Amino acid sequence: MPYTNDDFAEYAAAAWPRLVRAAHLLTGDFHEAEDLVQTTLAKVCARWRRIPREEVEFYVRRSLINNNLSRVRKRRVIHLLTPLMPERVHGRHAGHAEHIEERAAVTQALETLSARQRAVVVLRYWEDLSEQEIAEVLNCSVGTVKTHARRALETLRAHPVIARRLPGSEAGARTAPGTRTAPGARAVPGTGAGTGARP
């Protein structure tokens, strides 16, 4: 049964917060993130009726990543970072200031990575994709994904903002190899190395 325009509108509305969150981690800027998601959804909409149902998430993720890589190649601009994650702009809760500080630290550290390293980190630790799934999205080998991930984590752990938050020592102890805890953030419930569980 082919998709309809109503199907797309429903999908876009449901996926928007998640896509903006991922795009914000990729771009470091809330307005850039919204623009990136809008561009991605516009391209997805144009092909909506031809995308198999089981491949929608894969197609959207690949489109989001590729559009961001294209944006980086074209502009090569370091964006000012916003201290708030998109879904928390107006929120208030216990520990709100600490939460904002942690998110800002992660976003600042991510800005030091290359576009592909940043994509691997976001897909691995926030989207919870396996290395094989990331390789498919980025159209590269699993070995390349592992290399990007290793170099990205080395860079993040050396970043002074992240190092201060790593447990174990004043300088920031090294996180055990293979852990699924996002650098500078709390562990994501239900994740495990190599699970390949989709969000």
N, C-alpha and C positions, 0 to 999 in steps of 0.2 A: 504493500500500500504506500503510495508516494506521499511525501510531506506536502503540507499546504502552507500558505502564508500565515494562517492562524497558528499552526504548529511552531513556526519560526518565532512569531511574536511571543508565544508562551515560553519557548526555550530561552530567548534573549532576556526576557524579564527575570526568569529564574537564575540564569547564569551570570547576569550583570555584576552583582556584588563580588562573587568569587573571581570573575575575570578581572575586575578593577583591582582587587587586592593583589592578584598575581602580577598585573601590569604595573602596579605601583612599586612592587619589589623590583621589577625589571628596569623601570625608568627612574625611580627615585623622586618622581614628581607627580602629584595627584592629578593635575590638569593634563599632563602628558599621558598619564595612565588612562584617563577617560577618552582622550583622543585616540589612543592606540586601540582601545576596546571598540570604539565606534567604527574605526577603520576596519578592524578585523570582522566585526559583525556585518558590516556592509558587504564585504567580500564573501562572507559565508552565505548571506542572504541571496546573493546573485547565483550561487550554486546549490542552494538549499534543496531543491527538488532532485538533484543528482547525487546527493551525499547519502550513502547507505546509513540506515539508522544506527548500526553498530559501530560506525566510524565517525560519528559526529564529534565526540569529545577529542579523538585523535586529530581530526581535521582542524578543529577550532584551536587546539593547543599549538599545532604546527603553524597555523596561520598567525597566531598571536606572536610566537617566537620569531618567525620570519619577518613579520612586519616591524618588529622592534629592531631586529638586526639591520633591516633596510634603513630604518630611521637613524640608527647610530652611524651607519656608513655615510649617510647623506649629510648629517648635521655635524657630527663629531664635536658636540657641545657638552660640557659638564653642567648638569642642571643643579639648581639650588634644591636642597633637600627639604621636604616638609616634615615636621616632627610627628605628624599624626597619620596613622593608617586610615584608609578611606572609610571603613565601617565604624570608626571610633571618633570621627570628627566632632560629633555633638554628644557623645556618650559621657556619662559620669558614673563611676562605680568605686567601690572600695579599692584602694591601691591605684587609683587612676593616674596619679603623677608618676608613680614607679613604672606603671605599664607604658605610659607615653615615653618615658626615658629609655626603657628597654627597646621599644620599637624604633625610636630615633637612632639608637646606637647601632642596631642591626642595619637599618637603611643606610646610615653613613658608612658603615663598613662595606656593604655591598657595592657602594659607588666606586670602590677601589678596584673592583674586578673588571675583567674584559666582558664584553657583551655575552659571549658564549659561556664563559665561566659562570657568569651571573645567571644565565638561563638554566644551566645544569643545577646550580644550587637551589633555585626557586622550584624547579620541577622535582628535584629529589626530596627536599626537606619541607616544602610547603604544599606541593601537589601530590607528594608521596608516590611518585612513579618509580618503577624499577630502572636499573641501568639499561636494560634492553628496551624498555618503553621510551626512555629518553633518547636513546640512539635512533629509534625509529622517528621520533618527533624532529630531531635535529638532522636526520639523514646522514648519520656518521656511524662509525664503529663503536662497539661497547668499550674497546680499549681507549678510544678518544674521549669518551664520556668519563672514564675512570681517571684519565690524565687531567682533564679539566677540573674534575671534582677534587682530586688530590691537591692540585696547585691552588685552587680556590680556597680550600680549607686551610692550607698553609698560610696563605695571604691573610685570611680572616683572623686566624689565631694570633698572628703577629701584629694585627691592628691594635693600637693602644686602647681603643674604646672597648673592643671585645676582650682583650687580654685581662682587663680589670674585672671582667664579669665571669671569667672562667674559674671554677672552684679548684682548691688544692694548694695555691701558693699566692703570694702577693703579686708576683709577676704574671700569674695566670697559668695554671697547670695545663698541660696538653690533654685534650679529650682523648679517651681511648679510641684507637683506630676502629673504624667500622660502626661507630655509634650513629644513631639516626637523629640525635638531638640537633636541631638547627643552631648554628653558631650564634651565641648571644641570646638565645631564646630557650624557653622551657621545652621539654620533650613533647612531641606531638602524640597524644593518646592513640594507641592502637597501631602504631607504626613499628616496623621491624626491618632490619636490613634484609634486602632481597625478597621482601614479600611481594612486591609488585602490585600491591593493593591500590586500586584506583580510588580517588577521593569520592 
